[in-house]
Amino acid sequence: MSDAVLTRDAAEAGDAARRRGSLGLKLQQQAGILGALALFIVLYLFYQANHPRGFTGQILIQNANEAFALALIAMAQTVPVLMAGLDLSVGAVMTLSGCIASHLVNGTPSEIALGIATCIGVSASCGFINGCVVVYGRIQPIIATLATSAIYMGFALILRPTPGGKVHEDLSWALTNDVREFALTFGLFENGEAAWLQPFAWVPVPLVLLGLIVVLIWVPFTRTVTGRTVYAIGSSEGAAYMSGLPINRAKLAAFTMAGLFAGLGGLFLALQTSSGNADIPQAGAYTLNSIAAVVIGGTSLLGGTGSAIGSVIGALVLRTISFNFRIFDIAPLLQPLFEGLVLLAAVSLGGLKLLRLKNKLEVFR
Amino acid sequence: MTRAAATRNTPQAYRLGPDDKPVVFAAGFVLLILIVGTGYTLFTQGSMPLLQPQYLLQQLQVGSFLGIVAAGLMLVILLGHIDLSVPWTLTAAAMMATAAGGAWALPVGLGIGLLVGAINGLGVAYLRVPSMIFTLGVNAVMRGLMVAHTGGFAPQTAATDLMQYLAVARIGGVIPVALLVWLVVSIVVVVVLTRTILGRAIYAIGNRERAAYLSGIQTNRVILVAFALSGAMSGLAGVLLAGYSTKAYQGMGDAYLLPAIAAVVIGGTNILGGRGRYLGTLLGVILIVLLNSVLSIMQMPEAGRQIIYGTVIIAMLLVYGRGNTVTG
């Protein structure tokens, strides 16, 4: 209505302002991710520049392999955190999946496919069970997943009382290398010599897999009603309920997704180490690091804002910090100290926003 | 008299309130563990070690370290926060206490705990960083500091005589001193929670911090004090544990965080804060300690223990820990 009385020039100026505003708003919404991305780029370039064999494919492959499992488990943690929950069982599900993989992912191609399907199916079921306990048992996510993580860890220990097992060597080699080796191992694309493949031949396979998982699973998930509902629950569960959104379905889906991502991470870890290991401290460390990665990636622990892509970047930041330790003469003993300090500094910066609040009551949520 | 009339005549006092249910069920489960465990030992060995006072006192002595940690953690959980820095606060206090030695051992250990707790409190209350992530970071920093301090090895310094006395000695050869320390801590926590302004403020903040602030409670200061107390109790537990094993060692606190959270929650304290009684936490600790000891008597492998442990927590919470459905 008001547009009708505006002159053409004024209307165009208004549109431009709105466009600028929406770009500014978009930037503001993504500030957390962009900050983490900038931090990662600076840290990683710093690492590569100081590495004696910097900017080579081998270093990139090694880094990608080490970062993949943490990146996936950070994605797993993101989904429950988005709806103001927390999943303390991601490390245990990852370990369970790895232990299953060390038994089943071997033999003929069909056996391998079945083994991989079992890993993924079991981890997604573990996540679904978490969801059932939270939705139908009405137990707080943090304590429900604390309990189920003990149960999953128990099953992992039954499968692998001592570290060991074996995974298919060719598959392990192909998935932890660059695209050319992948094609060569399986005789694809003229053994990796096809001309169109050459520009991408140096890309590590884990990065390709990570990209595929984000594009094929995460992005479609956020576009569905269920995915939007996960965000809505995090913003205000009461309002989401009153709007008729499928709350129970979204919660079940969120925990199932967490199990799925954690299981994929465990599968890769088994391929990377060629064995399964039901290591309780390792599972705990992965769970805690996943929370740290989620926060560094700009996702609020209060729910409602953030993205799994941010968490992937958060995981990369955490890993790059430890990469940097290796090339400088800093005693590895000091590593936890610096990791902790970086984490504290990153989250304390969030405290600065308190200075901008106009109303003291906004501090409390 | 008809049945309806009988129900109507039931005195109010005999009905279970929402806060009594966890206490009754936890106590019932403790009895169940004792009965099942005794049945097992009678069947396999023909003896009943679980019912001997000597054995129970021994278990409670070992459980007092967990009990002290859980008491501190409960104060923080009642606020609706959590303290994940327990493992290395405990270890740092133990290492610094043995390093200081002599008369200063105990004050240094407690002081370290108090200091770390206060740092947690500053971050959570004044910087408004979620407690989950801030205490996690502080835990990593303490771990880094301690590993750097010791070079990654177990420190060579030994616990002082006083620390060993507090952890190991028995008054009259019967009652463990550690149990008495736990008792004193328990009394302090109960008095703070039920008889002081601080205690009421803790419950109020756990229910709704905004309302607490508007009614004139200085919420930041209360949060700071609660975290400091929790840290000090972790420190005390560390000092005692070092006395019990005559020295401090790497990772000595790792086994205390999750059982302590489980004990507090099994005891009926709401993980979101605002509700819970100390008696429940006390029973929760006893439950976990007895469950552990019965499982070791049964020579249950680690895998079975983990599964039973998780199942028990979920089963207990399904009985009385269920939240309300969201209806707008």
Chai-1 contact restraints between the chains, C-beta under 6 A:
chainA,res_idxA,chainB,res_idxB,connection_type,confidence,min_distance_angstrom,max_distance_angstrom,comment,restraint_id
A,G137,B,L318,contact,1.0,0.0,6.0,A-B,restraint_1
A,R138,B,R322,contact,1.0,0.0,6.0,A-B,restraint_2
A,R138,B,G323,contact,1.0,0.0,6.0,A-B,restraint_3
A,I139,B,L317,contact,1.0,0.0,6.0,A-B,restraint_4
A,I139,B,G321,contact,1.0,0.0,6.0,A-B,restraint_5
A,Q140,B,I271,contact,1.0,0.0,6.0,A-B,restraint_6
A,I143,B,V265,contact,1.0,0.0,6.0,A-B,restraint_7
A,I143,B,I271,contact,1.0,0.0,6.0,A-B,restraint_8
A,A147,B,G310,contact,1.0,0.0,6.0,A-B,restraint_9
A,A147,B,I313,contact,1.0,0.0,6.0,A-B,restraint_10
A,A147,B,I314,contact,1.0,0.0,6.0,A-B,restraint_11
A,T148,B,G310,contact,1.0,0.0,6.0,A-B,restraint_12
A,A150,B,Q306,contact,1.0,0.0,6.0,A-B,restraint_13
A,A150,B,Y309,contact,1.0,0.0,6.0,A-B,restraint_14
A,A150,B,G310,contact,1.0,0.0,6.0,A-B,restraint_15
A,I151,B,I307,contact,1.0,0.0,6.0,A-B,restraint_16
A,I151,B,G310,contact,1.0,0.0,6.0,A-B,restraint_17
A,M153,B,Q306,contact,1.0,0.0,6.0,A-B,restraint_18
A,G154,B,A303,contact,1.0,0.0,6.0,A-B,restraint_19
A,G154,B,Q306,contact,1.0,0.0,6.0,A-B,restraint_20
A,G154,B,I307,contact,1.0,0.0,6.0,A-B,restraint_21
A,L157,B,E302,contact,1.0,0.0,6.0,A-B,restraint_22
A,L157,B,A303,contact,1.0,0.0,6.0,A-B,restraint_23
A,I158,B,A303,contact,1.0,0.0,6.0,A-B,restraint_24
A,E237,B,V326,contact,1.0,0.0,6.0,A-B,restraint_25
A,G238,B,V326,contact,1.0,0.0,6.0,A-B,restraint_26
A,G238,B,G328,contact,1.0,0.0,6.0,A-B,restraint_27
A,Y241,B,V326,contact,1.0,0.0,6.0,A-B,restraint_28
A,Y241,B,G328,contact,1.0,0.0,6.0,A-B,restraint_29
A,M242,B,G328,contact,1.0,0.0,6.0,A-B,restraint_30
A,L288,B,L136,contact,1.0,0.0,6.0,A-B,restraint_31
A,V295,B,I133,contact,1.0,0.0,6.0,A-B,restraint_32
A,L301,B,P130,contact,1.0,0.0,6.0,A-B,restraint_33
A,L333,B,V147,contact,1.0,0.0,6.0,A-B,restraint_34
A,L333,B,A148,contact,1.0,0.0,6.0,A-B,restraint_35
A,L333,B,G152,contact,1.0,0.0,6.0,A-B,restraint_36
A,L334,B,A148,contact,1.0,0.0,6.0,A-B,restraint_37
A,P336,B,A140,contact,1.0,0.0,6.0,A-B,restraint_38
A,P336,B,R143,contact,1.0,0.0,6.0,A-B,restraint_39
A,P336,B,G144,contact,1.0,0.0,6.0,A-B,restraint_40
A,L337,B,V141,contact,1.0,0.0,6.0,A-B,restraint_41
A,L337,B,G144,contact,1.0,0.0,6.0,A-B,restraint_42
A,L337,B,L145,contact,1.0,0.0,6.0,A-B,restraint_43
A,E339,B,A140,contact,1.0,0.0,6.0,A-B,restraint_44
A,G340,B,G137,contact,1.0,0.0,6.0,A-B,restraint_45
A,G340,B,A140,contact,1.0,0.0,6.0,A-B,restraint_46
A,G340,B,V141,contact,1.0,0.0,6.0,A-B,restraint_47
A,G340,B,G144,contact,1.0,0.0,6.0,A-B,restraint_48
A,L343,B,G137,contact,1.0,0.0,6.0,A-B,restraint_49
A,L344,B,G137,contact,1.0,0.0,6.0,A-B,restraint_50
A,V347,B,V129,contact,1.0,0.0,6.0,A-B,restraint_51
A,V347,B,I133,contact,1.0,0.0,6.0,A-B,restraint_52
A,S348,B,L127,contact,1.0,0.0,6.0,A-B,restraint_53
A,G351,B,L127,contact,1.0,0.0,6.0,A-B,restraint_54
A,G351,B,R128,contact,1.0,0.0,6.0,A-B,restraint_55
A,L354,B,R128,contact,1.0,0.0,6.0,A-B,restraint_56
A,L361,B,R210,contact,1.0,0.0,6.0,A-B,restraint_57
A,F364,B,E209,contact,1.0,0.0,6.0,A-B,restraint_58
A,F364,B,R210,contact,1.0,0.0,6.0,A-B,restraint_59
